[in-house]
Amino acid sequence: MSSIVTSEGIVHYEVEGRGKPVVFLHGWLNSWDVWRDTMIALSSLHRYKIYALDFWGFGDSAKRKAPPFQIPTYVSMVHQFLDIMGIEKAPIIGHSMGGTVAMSLALEHPACVEKVAVVGSPMDGRSLNILLKLAGMRSIAILVWRIPYILRFIVWLMIARDGPKVHRMIERDLSRTTLEAFFRSIDSLRRTDLRPRLREVRMPALGIFGRRDNIVDPRQAEVMRAYIPHAQVWVLERSRHFPMIDEPEQFNGIVVDFLEQ
């Protein structure tokens, strides 16, 4: 377990491998651990030093109320991380909310992003499942947070068709999330629309989406194709919201090819 101190508190991260730095970002109600198997697979190539971060309010990072837990502040968090770690430029790969942060970082600080990849990520927050949009409303979030069985039922509805690995992961990571991070981050995500700026993306870009995703509308793949014509976009037919877990071999192959181009 490693950590650094940023302007808004501690950022926890894990490292695997040696070589060229690559940074992975997790999604809402997750932690760095969603990337564990991917990190092991990539580090076995002996060419990459992989960093996976916990956003403020999630995992083992700072949970105080000072950070507003919003997409722009998470962009600042990742930018600070790169600066503190002395990483001048690196590929940034994000899942779900983490992908929206990665793409936002590429737009706001292109000099530090060598390549950007998003996995099941909304470029337009309106593509989120209605239950996630409701979770961003403070009154509803407080209500379900205070009645744990309702919260668990709602989460179960969203991941009912996912495997036991996803269920265990979400249950563990939800227990380490704060109320403020729970609703403020998803509220910021549902209000984010990157489409007006996506044509500014000049670095290599990759999008991976699951055809059966019920968390983020998989038609966001078409948004990437339309607004970033040079992007590589994949839709994995047997995947839901976690293609790195649903189809790991194909997923890892796509990521490695992208990194090595």
Helices and strands as residue ranges (DSSP letters): E 2-6, E 9-16, E 20-25, G 32-35, H 36-43, E 48-53, H 71-84, E 90-95, H 97-108, G 110-112, E 113-119, G 125-127, H 130-135, H 138-146, H 148-159, H 164-174, H 179-190, G 195-200, E 205-210, H 220-227, E 232-236, H 243-246, H 248-260
